[in-house]
Amino acid sequence: MVALVISAVAAVPGAAAAQSSGGVSSQDIAARDQLIANQENLLNTYRCLFNTDTAAVPGGCPNPNTDPPAGTYTAARS
């Protein structure tokens, strides 16, 4: 039984190599961190927009008639 498992793992060298190296590059980590930061900024924008859970927004919500929270995207106002 053990010999079958060992031969199955040996037949798929790429899988074993990916596990031994960790399979996560620093670029993957940087991309994930940027995605999380973007999601947090969007969440904070909506918190301020809908005046919900605003105590969780770092630095608080700005005056809605002036500026959005730092780091957020805003469409051109007409």
N, C-alpha and C positions, 0 to 999 in steps of 0.2 A: 504494500500500500504506500509506504513512504517512497519507494523507488518510483512509483507512478507520479507522485506529486513533484518530486525532484526533476523527473524527466519533462514534465509539463512546464515547469518554470524555466528549465534550460532551453526549451523549444521557443520561448518568447523572450529573447535577450533584451529587446527594447523596454519591456515592462520592468524587468529587474533593474535595468540601468536608470530608468526614470525614478524608481523608488529609492535607489541608493544615492542619487544626486539631489534629491529633494524635489525636483521638478518645478521650483519657483525661482524665477530670476528677479533681479533687482528692478528691472523694467516693469515686470508684472506687479510688484509691490508698489512702485511709484504710481502706476496707472490706477491701481485699486485705491490708494490713498487720495488721489486727485478726485476720483469718482465719489468717494465718501465726503470729501470737502464740498464738492458741488451739490451733493444731496442735502447736506446740512445747511448750506446757503439758501437753497430753494425752500427748505422747510422753514427757516427763519423768515424768509420773505413772506410766506403764507401766514405764519404766526402773526406778523405785523399787519399784513393786509386785512386779516379777519379778526384782529385783536383777540387772539386766543393764545393762552399760555405764553404771554409776552415776557414773563419773568425768566424764561429759559433762553431768551435771545441775548447772546453776549453783547454787552454795551447798551442793551435796551433798544427799543424801536425809535427811530427818528420821527420827526414830525412828518406825517404823510403828505403834507403840502410842500415839502422841501425835497428831501433826499430819501432814497430807499436805504436799507441796511447795507453796510460796506460789503463789497464783493458780489453783489447781486446784479443780475441783468434786468434792464428795464427797456421796454419798447418806447419809441419816440411818442411823446404826448402830442395830441393835436389840439 
